[in-house]
Amino acid sequence: MVLNEEELIQIRRHLHTIPELALHETATHEYLLQVIKSFKQDYLEIRETPELPTALFVRVKGTAPRRTIGYRTDIDALPITEQTGLPFASQHPGVMHACGHDIHMTVALGVLNYFAEHQPQDNLLFFFQPAEENDYGGKRAYEAGLFAGKWRPDEFYGLHDNPDLPAGAIGCRLGTLFAGTTEVNIDLEGKGGHAAYPQDANDTVVAAAALIMQVQTVISRSIDPVQSGVVTLGKIRGGEIRNVIAGHTRIEGTIRGLTQSMIEKIDARLEDICAGIGRSFNMNVNLELNQGGYWPVENNPQLTKFFINYMQQAPNVDFVETAPAMTGEDFGFLLAKFPGTMFWLGVDDDSQLHSATLTPQESAIKRGVDAITGFIEARMNKEE
């Protein structure tokens, strides 16, 4: 039986009560497995992996496959104390589905359930991915070799909920949907000393101030002004007391860019600036750049054009062309390895993602399921 809207909502509400942090999604994994095993099993193959224990793969065997179409959903939550007041609020103190991954999982289950009842022409691969919010689960799965053989998608799709769009609306764009991110850590090592004798010390706070000001020129003078990039140095810690010159200062920040090449250019400029500050102030300036798995979500042009055309013409879909977002999403790493498309599902809420009061409209779930199943069927009917 195909899940109806009320059943989908009940699944979402249960998932909302059991949020779990990255790589610890054990109860979520077990519940997903329970729901999937309740589906018709004639065409399904379920795979669990010791390399990524909370991940779950489900393959749907096609009738006359020409390709394997992949669909990914993230399953982890955030370390946020829920303040929604919902009767189905989180039962795990200090943890909440504040980014809508409970919505994501429910939509994926709805799509999988539909194709368990209606055998597809092409093979389908559903990837229930842990550790999107941190620990880059997509990259972990790829580097563990989990997308090999019959488990390798020829193309990959995934959604993210969007509180700013009407409930059930589909949003997308050609090009980059989410920016890529790099974590920045800078340690300046000088020589501490008495505030009254600066000539006998080497002040890392002064050097850090010079470094921070130079970094502000990276976007304004090294990046094409019609493109978008961000460098934010959000934390600085140097010194212990007012009358002692600090021998060590640490700066932490983040880089955001809409293409991988842009991020690499920003990274290179930071390396130049840190090396220059080290020489200018005669101290060691150690730069650590960690991109992890958060690459820009760059949609494949051909597949995304087909996706947008379908959604624009589908009679029961409200399509919105969206601007790129500077937030990060680890599906970008997988889209750098497999062609595909990421898109938005509107959930119409005044609260924003990662907010303790996020309350997505549940009417978006069934509309999302219908839009995606319709798209996948249309994609299977296209020869190339």
HELIX and SHEET records of a PDB file:
HELIX    1   1 GLU A    5  THR A   17  1                                  13    
HELIX    2   2 THR A   26  LYS A   37  1                                  12    
HELIX    3   3 HIS A  101  GLU A  117  1                                  17    
HELIX    4   4 GLY A  137  GLU A  143  1                                   7    
HELIX    5   5 GLY A  149  TRP A  151  5                                   3    
HELIX    6   6 PRO A  198  ASP A  200  5                                   3    
HELIX    7   7 THR A  204  SER A  222  1                                  19    
HELIX    8   8 GLN A  260  PHE A  281  1                                  22    
HELIX    9   9 PRO A  301  GLN A  313  1                                  13    
HELIX   10  10 PHE A  331  LEU A  335  1                                   5    
HELIX   11  11 SER A  363  MET A  380  1                                  18    
SHEET    1   A 8 LEU A  44  ARG A  47  0                                        
SHEET    2   A 8 LEU A  56  VAL A  60 -1                                        
SHEET    3   A 8 ASN A 123  GLN A 129 -1                                        
SHEET    4   A 8 THR A  68  ASP A  74  1                                        
SHEET    5   A 8 GLU A 155  ASN A 162  1                                        
SHEET    6   A 8 GLY A 340  GLY A 346  1                                        
SHEET    7   A 8 ILE A 170  CYS A 172 -1                                        
SHEET    8   A 8 PHE A 319  GLU A 321  1                                        
SHEET    1   B 2 THR A 176  PHE A 178  0                                        
SHEET    2   B 2 VAL A 297  GLU A 298 -1                                        
SHEET    1   C 4 GLY A 229  GLY A 238  0                                        
SHEET    2   C 4 HIS A 248  GLY A 257 -1                                        
SHEET    3   C 4 GLY A 180  GLU A 189 -1                                        
SHEET    4   C 4 ASN A 284  ASN A 290 -1                                        
SHEET    1   D 2 GLY A 193  HIS A 194  0                                        
SHEET    2   D 2 VAL A 244  ILE A 245 -1                                        
END                                                                             
